[in-house]
Amino acid sequence: MLKGLEISVLNLSEVRNSIEDFRIHSEFFKKEFLKNEIKLKSFNSKPLSTYSKISDGDHSKFPDNQKREVRYLQARDINDNFLEITSDVFVSKTYLDKNKRSLLKGEDILLSIMGTVGDITILPKGFKPAMCNRALAIIKNIKGISPQFLFSYLTTKFAFIEIERLKNGGVQQRLNLDVLSKLRIPNLGIEFQKMIEVIVLKAQDTRLLSKQSYTKAKNLLLEEIGLQNFTPSKEPVNIKSFKDSFGTSGRLDAEYYQPKYEKIEQAIKSYSNGFETLDAFIDDYSTGYPYKSSSYIKENGIPLIRINNIKKGHLDLSKAIQIPKEDLDLSTKDIAYENDILISMSGTIGNSCKIPKGIKAVVNQRIMKITPKNFNNEVLPLLINSVIGEFQLNRIGTGGVQTNISSTDIRKIFIPKIIENKQQQIANLIEQSFTLKKQSKHLLEVAKRAVEIAIEENEEVAIEWIINNE
């Protein structure tokens, strides 16, 4: 006897009238999916294409040597339903003019449709024209519905169930545009939509304040070292004698002696309060453990911190792989606790963050975990992520296709001994930034949950929930 198997018995006519033109595989008609469909139909739902135009990003082979005139977004630039630009990619205005179907502007909604399907954000009002790659769907020219409400609905469990039903593909999942256009959007009241719109706009404003606070912290740090107006030299040539080059560093590669690196080192060594190597500020460290991929699980385990979870300034465990709890003792020195500092050692080397409060995780191989001493644990990651740490680590990084760096080399980078009261000023700005970031995330959660409550119960109950939770 089969247990736990959800079976739905449907007539052929019912199959033909489902969300797509025609689907015959049983997975598409799971009870969860059909229940969701019935619920949305009760709100006089209409296809997404009723309210917007839908396209995807650039399909062309990305040309080299582009002018840096127009921002080029990728799926990895979406984080926590906000636009968090991590890629430094631009194209020329001419290139954009040839690919206008991929044009982005304020209040467009971006949805990842390849690889990790379902990551979503809405561009803020006044966003400068940009474009994106084909991994993103663009929901634009939105009319007859609040863009912010539409975005919030698309983050709900009801939209997620629809997307799970519609996406296809084998190893790499994909959501086709013609299928996306049929996604059902419930018809809720205009006044309720306006309430959701206000919350989302407030969340975006709060996120912007968070970024500004973090930028102030970074600028204050660079100003203290005398690097506030630092512009990297593009001069590729730096003539050195054998004594001043290989005789001192043991390096023969020309890249190592570029003027931009020497300017950073000179600024650190000229700092009025002196400098030390990073090793002087490390109480203890480890470099991760090679947990076997065969043991990875998705839930009810311990988060495994891998290199892609380490962003500049924060730890993102939203999609982290986990290991079984019984594997926790495989390497106790690689258990990460609050206030430990992480530094990536492969690929994109030097990304650093602090372990936030309430996190207990383990650290994968090729990540250096530091227990700091005699240096503020908010300021040290900022310093490592700034040009002060970035240029030093890039200078000594080795390898071919994938750059690598050793813990020995990391411990040798120069760290200016920032005076204590200045460290505290910088730390206060960083903490303010994180508080605002948390608030912005909460506001989006309020908007999402309110839409879900309106669908589950009614708008009046949802409005009361907003009043009590915003």
VEXDOKE-267926 format. One record per residue (C-alpha): residue number from 1; residue in one letter; x, y, z. Coordinates in nm, 2 decimals. Each point is the difference from the previous one (the first is absolute). Example, Ala and Ser with C-alpha at 12.3 -4.5 7.8 and 13.67 -1.06 7.14 Angstrom:
% residues 2
ATOM    k  r       x       y       z
ATOM    1  A    1.23   -0.45    0.78
ATOM    2  S    0.14    0.34   -0.07
***
This chain:
% residues 470
ATOM    k  r       x       y       z
ATOM    1  M    0.00    0.00    0.00
ATOM    2  L    0.14    0.34   -0.09
ATOM    3  K    0.01    0.25    0.28
ATOM    4  G    0.04    0.38   -0.01
ATOM    5  L   -0.08    0.01   -0.38
ATOM    6  E   -0.23    0.29   -0.09
ATOM    7  I   -0.23   -0.10   -0.29
ATOM    8  S   -0.24    0.23   -0.18
ATOM    9  V   -0.27   -0.15   -0.23
ATOM   10  L   -0.09    0.24   -0.28
ATOM   11  N   -0.20   -0.01   -0.32
ATOM   12  L    0.18    0.07   -0.32
ATOM   13  S   -0.20    0.32   -0.04
ATOM   14  E    0.12    0.12    0.34
ATOM   15  V    0.36   -0.07   -0.10
ATOM   16  R   -0.05    0.20   -0.32
ATOM   17  N   -0.14    0.30    0.20
ATOM   18  S    0.30    0.01    0.23
ATOM   19  I    0.25    0.29    0.02
ATOM   20  E    0.19   -0.10   -0.31
ATOM   21  D   -0.12   -0.10   -0.34
ATOM   22  F    0.04   -0.37    0.07
ATOM   23  R    0.19   -0.19    0.27
ATOM   24  I   -0.02   -0.38    0.03
ATOM   25  H    0.25   -0.10    0.27
ATOM   26  S   -0.14   -0.08    0.34
ATOM   27  E    0.24    0.22    0.20
ATOM   28  F   -0.17    0.31   -0.15
ATOM   29  F   -0.33   -0.10    0.17
ATOM   30  K    0.12   -0.06    0.35
ATOM   31  K   -0.27    0.09    0.26
ATOM   32  E    0.20    0.29    0.13
ATOM   33  F    0.01    0.15   -0.34
ATOM   34  L   -0.37   -0.05   -0.07
ATOM   35  K   -0.10    0.14    0.34
ATOM   36  N    0.22    0.31   -0.07
ATOM   37  E   -0.16    0.04   -0.34
ATOM   38  I   -0.35   -0.01    0.14
ATOM   39  K    0.09    0.26    0.26
ATOM   40  L    0.14    0.24   -0.25
ATOM   41  K   -0.30   -0.04   -0.23
ATOM   42  S   -0.23    0.11    0.29
ATOM   43  F    0.17    0.34   -0.02
ATOM   44  N   -0.09    0.05   -0.36
ATOM   45  S    0.37   -0.04   -0.08
ATOM   46  K    0.13    0.09   -0.34
ATOM   47  P    0.32   -0.10   -0.19
ATOM   48  L    0.31    0.21    0.07
ATOM   49  S    0.00    0.10   -0.37
ATOM   50  T   -0.32    0.20    0.07
ATOM   51  Y    0.19    0.25    0.20
ATOM   52  S    0.35    0.01   -0.15
ATOM   53  K    0.23   -0.07   -0.29
ATOM   54  I    0.25   -0.29    0.07
ATOM   55  S    0.33   -0.04   -0.17
ATOM   56  D    0.34   -0.14    0.11
ATOM   57  G    0.36    0.14   -0.01
ATOM   58  D    0.28    0.01   -0.25
ATOM   59  H    0.05   -0.31   -0.21
ATOM   60  S    0.30    0.13   -0.19
ATOM   61  K    0.35   -0.12    0.05
ATOM   62  F    0.14    0.25    0.24
ATOM   63  P    0.26    0.21   -0.18
ATOM   64  D    0.34    0.09    0.15
ATOM   65  N    0.13    0.35    0.05
ATOM   66  Q   -0.33    0.16    0.07
ATOM   67  K   -0.03    0.37    0.10
ATOM   68  R   -0.11    0.03    0.37
ATOM   69  E   -0.32    0.19   -0.08
ATOM   70  V   -0.30   -0.22    0.09
ATOM   71  R   -0.03   -0.24    0.29
ATOM   72  Y   -0.04   -0.37   -0.10
ATOM   73  L   -0.18   -0.19    0.27
ATOM   74  Q    0.01   -0.38    0.07
ATOM   75  A   -0.20   -0.24    0.21
ATOM   76  R    0.26    0.01    0.28
ATOM   77  D   -0.08    0.37    0.05
ATOM   78  I   -0.33   -0.09    0.17
ATOM   79  N    0.02   -0.07    0.37
ATOM   80  D   -0.27   -0.01    0.26
ATOM   81  N   -0.24    0.14   -0.26
ATOM   82  F    0.21    0.31   -0.03
ATOM   83  L    0.23    0.11   -0.28
ATOM   84  E    0.35   -0.05    0.15
ATOM   85  I    0.24    0.05   -0.28
ATOM   86  T    0.30   -0.22    0.04
ATOM   87  S    0.11   -0.03   -0.37
ATOM   88  D    0.21    0.28   -0.14
ATOM   89  V   -0.12   -0.03   -0.36
ATOM   90  F   -0.09    0.28   -0.24
ATOM   91  V   -0.07    0.04   -0.37
ATOM   92  S   -0.01    0.29   -0.24
ATOM   93  K   -0.31    0.20   -0.09
ATOM   94  T    0.05   -0.12   -0.36
ATOM   95  Y   -0.03   -0.36    0.12
ATOM   96  L   -0.31    0.08    0.20
ATOM   97  D   -0.16    0.17   -0.30
ATOM   98  K    0.04   -0.32   -0.20
ATOM   99  N   -0.16   -0.20    0.28
ATOM  100  K   -0.29    0.22    0.11
ATOM  101  R   -0.22   -0.30    0.09
ATOM  102  S    0.23   -0.04    0.30
ATOM  103  L   -0.03    0.36    0.12
ATOM  104  L   -0.06    0.04    0.37
ATOM  105  K   -0.15    0.30    0.18
ATOM  106  G   -0.16    0.09    0.33
ATOM  107  E   -0.29   -0.22    0.13
ATOM  108  D    0.09   -0.28   -0.24
ATOM  109  I   -0.01   -0.34    0.18
ATOM  110  L    0.29   -0.25   -0.05
ATOM  111  L   -0.05   -0.37    0.04
ATOM  112  S    0.27   -0.27   -0.04
ATOM  113  I   -0.12   -0.26   -0.25
ATOM  114  M    0.31   -0.21   -0.04
ATOM  115  G    0.20   -0.20    0.25
ATOM  116  T   -0.14    0.12    0.33
ATOM  117  V   -0.36    0.08   -0.11
ATOM  118  G   -0.21    0.25    0.19
ATOM  119  D    0.25    0.26    0.15
ATOM  120  I   -0.19    0.33   -0.04
ATOM  121  T    0.04    0.37    0.05
ATOM  122  I   -0.16    0.32   -0.11
ATOM  123  L    0.22    0.29   -0.12
ATOM  124  P   -0.05    0.32    0.20
ATOM  125  K   -0.16    0.31   -0.16
ATOM  126  G    0.25    0.21   -0.18
ATOM  127  F    0.23   -0.29   -0.07
ATOM  128  K    0.25    0.09   -0.28
ATOM  129  P   -0.06   -0.18   -0.33
ATOM  130  A    0.19   -0.34    0.00
ATOM  131  M   -0.03   -0.34   -0.16
ATOM  132  C    0.04   -0.36    0.11
ATOM  133  N    0.09   -0.34   -0.12
ATOM  134  R   -0.23   -0.28   -0.11
ATOM  135  A   -0.02   -0.17    0.34
ATOM  136  L   -0.24    0.27    0.10
ATOM  137  A   -0.36    0.06   -0.11
ATOM  138  I   -0.11    0.37   -0.01
ATOM  139  I   -0.35    0.08    0.10
ATOM  140  K   -0.05    0.35   -0.13
ATOM  141  N   -0.25    0.26   -0.12
ATOM  142  I   -0.22   -0.10    0.29
ATOM  143  K   -0.35    0.15   -0.02
ATOM  144  G   -0.33   -0.06    0.18
ATOM  145  I    0.17   -0.12    0.32
ATOM  146  S    0.25    0.14    0.24
ATOM  147  P    0.35   -0.11   -0.09
ATOM  148  Q    0.10   -0.03    0.36
ATOM  149  F   -0.31   -0.21    0.08
ATOM  150  L    0.07   -0.22   -0.30
ATOM  151  F    0.36   -0.05    0.12
ATOM  152  S   -0.12   -0.08    0.35
ATOM  153  Y   -0.25   -0.26   -0.13
ATOM  154  L    0.28   -0.16   -0.20
ATOM  155  T    0.19   -0.06    0.32
ATOM  156  T   -0.29   -0.18    0.17
ATOM  157  K   -0.04   -0.37    0.05
ATOM  158  F   -0.29    0.00   -0.25
ATOM  159  A    0.22    0.13   -0.28
ATOM  160  F    0.28   -0.23    0.11
ATOM  161  I   -0.23   -0.30   -0.03
ATOM  162  E   -0.10    0.12   -0.35
ATOM  163  I    0.36    0.04   -0.10
ATOM  164  E    0.09   -0.35    0.14
ATOM  165  R   -0.29   -0.14   -0.21
ATOM  166  L    0.11    0.18   -0.32
ATOM  167  K    0.38   -0.03   -0.01
ATOM  168  N    0.15   -0.27   -0.20
ATOM  169  G    0.34   -0.14   -0.09
ATOM  170  G    0.23   -0.27    0.13
ATOM  171  V    0.31    0.08    0.20
ATOM  172  Q   -0.03    0.38   -0.08
ATOM  173  Q   -0.35    0.12    0.06
ATOM  174  R   -0.16    0.26   -0.23
ATOM  175  L   -0.32    0.20   -0.01
ATOM  176  N   -0.10    0.08   -0.36
ATOM  177  L   -0.14    0.35   -0.07
ATOM  178  D   -0.32   -0.12   -0.17
ATOM  179  V   -0.07   -0.21    0.31
ATOM  180  L    0.09    0.29    0.24
ATOM  181  S   -0.25    0.22   -0.19
ATOM  182  K   -0.28   -0.23    0.11
ATOM  183  L    0.08    0.03    0.37
ATOM  184  R   -0.32    0.09    0.18
ATOM  185  I   -0.02    0.33    0.18
ATOM  186  P   -0.28    0.04    0.26
ATOM  187  N   -0.22    0.31   -0.03
ATOM  188  L    0.02    0.18    0.34
ATOM  189  G   -0.14    0.35    0.08
ATOM  190  I    0.18    0.32   -0.11
ATOM  191  E    0.02    0.14    0.35
ATOM  192  F    0.16   -0.32    0.13
ATOM  193  Q    0.24    0.01   -0.29
ATOM  194  K    0.10    0.35    0.09
ATOM  195  M    0.07   -0.10    0.36
ATOM  196  I    0.24   -0.27   -0.13
ATOM  197  E    0.15    0.25   -0.24
ATOM  198  V    0.08    0.24    0.29
ATOM  199  I    0.17   -0.28    0.20
ATOM  200  V    0.22   -0.12   -0.29
ATOM  201  L    0.11    0.36   -0.08
ATOM  202  K    0.08    0.05    0.37
ATOM  203  A    0.21   -0.32   -0.01
ATOM  204  Q    0.19    0.12   -0.30
ATOM  205  D    0.07    0.34    0.17
ATOM  206  T    0.12   -0.18    0.31
ATOM  207  R    0.23   -0.22   -0.20
ATOM  208  L    0.14    0.30   -0.17
ATOM  209  L    0.07    0.16    0.35
ATOM  210  S    0.17   -0.32    0.10
ATOM  211  K    0.23    0.02   -0.31
ATOM  212  Q    0.08    0.36    0.07
ATOM  213  S    0.09   -0.07    0.36
ATOM  214  Y    0.24   -0.28   -0.11
ATOM  215  T    0.15    0.23   -0.26
ATOM  216  K    0.06    0.26    0.27
ATOM  217  A    0.18   -0.26    0.21
ATOM  218  K    0.22   -0.09   -0.30
ATOM  219  N    0.08    0.36   -0.08
ATOM  220  L    0.08    0.08    0.36
ATOM  221  L    0.25   -0.29    0.00
ATOM  222  L    0.17    0.10   -0.32
ATOM  223  E    0.01    0.37    0.11
ATOM  224  E    0.18   -0.11    0.32
ATOM  225  I    0.27   -0.18   -0.20
ATOM  226  G    0.02    0.29   -0.26
ATOM  227  L   -0.15   -0.21   -0.28
ATOM  228  Q   -0.33    0.18   -0.04
ATOM  229  N    0.09    0.13   -0.34
ATOM  230  F    0.19   -0.31   -0.11
ATOM  231  T   -0.02   -0.07   -0.37
ATOM  232  P    0.18   -0.32   -0.12
ATOM  233  S    0.28    0.08   -0.24
ATOM  234  K   -0.05   -0.16   -0.34
ATOM  235  E    0.38    0.01   -0.07
ATOM  236  P    0.10   -0.36   -0.07
ATOM  237  V    0.38    0.08    0.02
ATOM  238  N    0.21    0.04    0.31
ATOM  239  I    0.37   -0.02   -0.05
ATOM  240  K    0.18   -0.18    0.28
ATOM  241  S    0.35   -0.12    0.06
ATOM  242  F    0.05   -0.37    0.07
ATOM  243  K    0.09    0.09    0.36
ATOM  244  D   -0.33    0.19    0.05
ATOM  245  S   -0.21   -0.26   -0.18
ATOM  246  F    0.08   -0.37    0.02
ATOM  247  G    0.28    0.06    0.25
ATOM  248  T   -0.26    0.14    0.25
ATOM  249  S   -0.33   -0.18   -0.08
ATOM  250  G    0.10   -0.31   -0.19
ATOM  251  R   -0.24    0.09   -0.28
ATOM  252  L    0.08    0.04   -0.37
ATOM  253  D   -0.35    0.06   -0.13
ATOM  254  A   -0.04    0.36   -0.12
ATOM  255  E   -0.36    0.02    0.13
ATOM  256  Y    0.13   -0.01    0.36
ATOM  257  Y    0.19    0.32   -0.04
ATOM  258  Q   -0.28    0.22   -0.15
ATOM  259  P    0.00    0.35    0.15
ATOM  260  K   -0.35   -0.03    0.14
ATOM  261  Y    0.11   -0.27    0.24
ATOM  262  E    0.30    0.20    0.12
ATOM  263  K   -0.22    0.31    0.07
ATOM  264  I   -0.22   -0.20    0.23
ATOM  265  E    0.29   -0.15    0.19
ATOM  266  Q    0.16    0.34    0.03
ATOM  267  A   -0.32    0.15    0.14
ATOM  268  I   -0.02   -0.28    0.27
ATOM  269  K    0.36    0.04    0.10
ATOM  270  S   -0.04    0.37    0.02
ATOM  271  Y   -0.30   -0.01    0.24
ATOM  272  S    0.07    0.21    0.31
ATOM  273  N   -0.10   -0.27    0.25
ATOM  274  G    0.21   -0.26   -0.17
ATOM  275  F   -0.08   -0.34   -0.14
ATOM  276  E    0.04   -0.38    0.06
ATOM  277  T   -0.05   -0.31   -0.21
ATOM  278  L   -0.34   -0.16    0.03
ATOM  279  D    0.15   -0.28    0.21
ATOM  280  A    0.04    0.25    0.29
ATOM  281  F   -0.38    0.03    0.02
ATOM  282  I   -0.08   -0.38   -0.02
ATOM  283  D   -0.06   -0.19    0.32
ATOM  284  D   -0.08   -0.33   -0.19
ATOM  285  Y   -0.08   -0.11   -0.35
ATOM  286  S   -0.08   -0.30   -0.22
ATOM  287  T   -0.04   -0.06   -0.37
ATOM  288  G   -0.31   -0.21   -0.03
ATOM  289  Y   -0.08   -0.37   -0.03
ATOM  290  P   -0.06   -0.20   -0.33
ATOM  291  Y   -0.36   -0.12    0.08
ATOM  292  K   -0.11   -0.26   -0.25
ATOM  293  S   -0.26    0.11   -0.25
ATOM  294  S   -0.16   -0.34    0.03
ATOM  295  S   -0.10    0.09    0.35
ATOM  296  Y   -0.17    0.33   -0.09
ATOM  297  I   -0.37    0.04    0.11
ATOM  298  K   -0.26    0.27   -0.05
ATOM  299  E   -0.15    0.03    0.34
ATOM  300  N    0.01   -0.10    0.37
ATOM  301  G    0.38    0.03    0.01
ATOM  302  I    0.28    0.24    0.06
ATOM  303  P    0.06    0.28   -0.26
ATOM  304  L    0.32   -0.05   -0.20
ATOM  305  I    0.18    0.32   -0.09
ATOM  306  R    0.14   -0.01   -0.34
ATOM  307  I    0.19    0.27   -0.20
ATOM  308  N   -0.32    0.11   -0.18
ATOM  309  N   -0.17    0.07    0.33
ATOM  310  I    0.26    0.26    0.09
ATOM  311  K   -0.08    0.34   -0.14
ATOM  312  K    0.19    0.32    0.06
ATOM  313  G   -0.11    0.11    0.35
ATOM  314  H   -0.27   -0.26    0.07
ATOM  315  L   -0.07   -0.38    0.01
ATOM  316  D   -0.28   -0.13   -0.22
ATOM  317  L   -0.13   -0.34    0.12
ATOM  318  S   -0.34    0.04   -0.16
ATOM  319  K    0.08   -0.29   -0.25
ATOM  320  A    0.27   -0.17    0.20
ATOM  321  I    0.06   -0.37   -0.03
ATOM  322  Q   -0.01   -0.19    0.33
ATOM  323  I    0.19   -0.29    0.15
ATOM  324  P   -0.15   -0.26    0.24
ATOM  325  K    0.02    0.10    0.37
ATOM  326  E    0.21   -0.31    0.07
ATOM  327  D    0.27    0.14   -0.23
ATOM  328  L    0.05    0.30    0.23
ATOM  329  D    0.28   -0.17    0.18
ATOM  330  L    0.20   -0.08   -0.31
ATOM  331  S    0.20    0.32    0.05
ATOM  332  T   -0.09    0.19    0.31
ATOM  333  K    0.26    0.28   -0.08
ATOM  334  D   -0.21    0.08   -0.31
ATOM  335  I   -0.32    0.07    0.19
ATOM  336  A   -0.08    0.37   -0.05
ATOM  337  Y   -0.14    0.20    0.28
ATOM  338  E   -0.13    0.35    0.04
ATOM  339  N    0.27    0.27   -0.06
ATOM  340  D    0.24   -0.23   -0.19
ATOM  341  I    0.13    0.15   -0.32
ATOM  342  L    0.01   -0.18   -0.34
ATOM  343  I    0.22    0.06   -0.30
ATOM  344  S   -0.03   -0.18   -0.33
ATOM  345  M    0.32   -0.17   -0.13
ATOM  346  S   -0.10   -0.12   -0.35
ATOM  347  G   -0.17    0.14   -0.30
ATOM  348  T   -0.10    0.35    0.11
ATOM  349  I    0.26    0.03    0.27
ATOM  350  G   -0.02    0.23    0.29
ATOM  351  N   -0.38    0.03    0.05
ATOM  352  S   -0.05    0.05    0.37
ATOM  353  C   -0.28    0.01    0.25
ATOM  354  K   -0.08   -0.04    0.37
ATOM  355  I   -0.21   -0.29    0.13
ATOM  356  P   -0.32    0.17    0.12
ATOM  357  K   -0.19   -0.06    0.33
ATOM  358  G   -0.19   -0.32    0.02
ATOM  359  I    0.19   -0.19   -0.27
ATOM  360  K    0.16   -0.34    0.06
ATOM  361  A    0.16   -0.15   -0.31
ATOM  362  V    0.30   -0.19   -0.13
ATOM  363  V    0.26    0.13   -0.24
ATOM  364  N    0.08   -0.18   -0.32
ATOM  365  Q    0.36   -0.03   -0.14
ATOM  366  R    0.18    0.30   -0.15
ATOM  367  I   -0.16    0.25    0.24
ATOM  368  M    0.21    0.15    0.28
ATOM  369  K   -0.18    0.04    0.33
ATOM  370  I    0.15    0.25    0.24
ATOM  371  T   -0.06    0.07    0.36
ATOM  372  P    0.12    0.36    0.03
ATOM  373  K    0.17    0.18    0.28
ATOM  374  N    0.08    0.37    0.07
ATOM  375  F   -0.20    0.12   -0.30
ATOM  376  N   -0.37    0.07   -0.04
ATOM  377  N   -0.17   -0.30   -0.16
ATOM  378  E   -0.23    0.23   -0.21
ATOM  379  V    0.28    0.21   -0.13
ATOM  380  L    0.25   -0.28   -0.09
ATOM  381  P   -0.22   -0.16   -0.27
ATOM  382  L   -0.07    0.35   -0.14
ATOM  383  L    0.37    0.07   -0.02
ATOM  384  I    0.07   -0.33   -0.17
ATOM  385  N   -0.28    0.06   -0.26
ATOM  386  S    0.13    0.35   -0.07
ATOM  387  V    0.28    0.09   -0.24
ATOM  388  I    0.24   -0.04    0.30
ATOM  389  G   -0.06   -0.37    0.02
ATOM  390  E   -0.12   -0.07   -0.35
ATOM  391  F    0.30    0.13   -0.18
ATOM  392  Q    0.25   -0.17    0.24
ATOM  393  L   -0.18   -0.34   -0.05
ATOM  394  N   -0.04    0.04   -0.37
ATOM  395  R    0.37    0.08   -0.02
ATOM  396  I    0.12   -0.32    0.16
ATOM  397  G   -0.28   -0.23   -0.13
ATOM  398  T    0.14   -0.28   -0.22
ATOM  399  G   -0.15   -0.25   -0.24
ATOM  400  G   -0.12   -0.04   -0.35
ATOM  401  V   -0.38    0.00   -0.08
ATOM  402  Q   -0.09    0.01    0.37
ATOM  403  T    0.19    0.22    0.23
ATOM  404  N    0.12   -0.14    0.33
ATOM  405  I    0.16    0.14    0.30
ATOM  406  S    0.15   -0.16    0.31
ATOM  407  S   -0.08    0.07    0.37
ATOM  408  T    0.37    0.08    0.04
ATOM  409  D   -0.02    0.27   -0.26
ATOM  410  I   -0.33    0.14    0.14
ATOM  411  R    0.16    0.03    0.35
ATOM  412  K    0.29    0.20   -0.15
ATOM  413  I   -0.21    0.29   -0.15
ATOM  414  F    0.05    0.34    0.17
ATOM  415  I   -0.28    0.13    0.22
ATOM  416  P    0.01    0.37    0.12
ATOM  417  K   -0.05    0.03    0.38
ATOM  418  I   -0.31    0.21   -0.02
ATOM  419  I   -0.03    0.21    0.32
ATOM  420  E   -0.27   -0.14    0.23
ATOM  421  N   -0.25    0.29    0.00
ATOM  422  K    0.01    0.01   -0.38
ATOM  423  Q   -0.06   -0.38   -0.01
ATOM  424  Q   -0.31    0.06    0.22
ATOM  425  Q   -0.13    0.27   -0.23
ATOM  426  I    0.03   -0.23   -0.30
ATOM  427  A   -0.15   -0.29    0.19
ATOM  428  N   -0.30    0.21    0.10
ATOM  429  L   -0.07    0.08   -0.37
ATOM  430  I    0.03   -0.37   -0.10
ATOM  431  E   -0.24   -0.11    0.28
ATOM  432  Q   -0.24    0.27   -0.11
ATOM  433  S    0.02   -0.13   -0.35
ATOM  434  F   -0.08   -0.35    0.11
ATOM  435  T   -0.29    0.11    0.21
ATOM  436  L   -0.15    0.19   -0.29
ATOM  437  K    0.06   -0.30   -0.23
ATOM  438  K   -0.19   -0.22    0.24
ATOM  439  Q   -0.29    0.25    0.02
ATOM  440  S   -0.02    0.01   -0.38
ATOM  441  K   -0.02   -0.38   -0.02
ATOM  442  H   -0.27    0.00    0.27
ATOM  443  L   -0.21    0.25   -0.20
ATOM  444  L    0.01   -0.22   -0.31
ATOM  445  E   -0.10   -0.29    0.21
ATOM  446  V   -0.29    0.20    0.14
ATOM  447  A   -0.12    0.08   -0.35
ATOM  448  K    0.03   -0.36   -0.11
ATOM  449  R   -0.18   -0.14    0.30
ATOM  450  A   -0.28    0.26   -0.03
ATOM  451  V   -0.07   -0.11   -0.35
ATOM  452  E   -0.01   -0.36    0.10
ATOM  453  I   -0.24    0.07    0.29
ATOM  454  A   -0.22    0.20   -0.24
ATOM  455  I   -0.02   -0.31   -0.22
ATOM  456  E   -0.04   -0.25    0.28
ATOM  457  E   -0.26    0.20    0.19
ATOM  458  N   -0.09    0.36   -0.12
ATOM  459  E    0.14    0.35   -0.04
ATOM  460  E   -0.13    0.13    0.33
ATOM  461  V    0.19   -0.27    0.20
ATOM  462  A    0.31    0.07   -0.21
ATOM  463  I   -0.02    0.38    0.07
ATOM  464  E   -0.04   -0.06    0.38
ATOM  465  W    0.31   -0.23   -0.02
ATOM  466  I    0.20    0.28   -0.18
ATOM  467  I   -0.10    0.25    0.28
ATOM  468  N    0.12   -0.24    0.27
ATOM  469  N    0.33   -0.11   -0.17
ATOM  470  E    0.14    0.28   -0.22
***
